Amino acid sequence: MFFRKFFISLQILLRSSVLLIGILLPTSTIATIYQCHTNGELALQDTPCPTDVPQTEIDVVIKNDKKRNIGSNQYDQSQFSAWENELIDAGKVSVGMSTNALIQSWGSPVDINRSAYSPEQWVFRSGRYTYKYAYIRDGAVVNWQD
């Protein structure tokens, strides 16, 4: 019984630690560069200069250069009709909508199921454990479930 409680406590601690590390990871890093002046020459290094050499410390901020466009849904509106653009902007789907407009509205499908006689079933993730479905025939939506 003791070991069971110990392992449960350890699991909780590990999960909490992973979450805390993820939250605390910086998007930028601060580093110190040392300027060492020896024999009239300038050296830049990441470790302190020897004790008998004059040094200058420079703090450098290294930022993450990746740009994120979270929430931006930019697309070429001229590719779609006004009706499809309204649906895309609202994140909705309707019968007759093109597959390209469907992808702009709901994103890329996680799976496409095909059979011999029925329309294709496009599967979209709508939550962690939930899905939405669009049924496609000849490049257009013929039905959907959300």
Secondary structure by P-SEA (a helix, b strand, c coil): caaaaaaaaaaaaaaaaaaaaaaacccbbbbbbbbbbcccbbbbccccccccbbbbbbbbbbcccccccccccccccccccaaaaaaaaaccccccccaaaaaaaccccccccccccccbbbbbbcccccbbbbbbcccccccccc
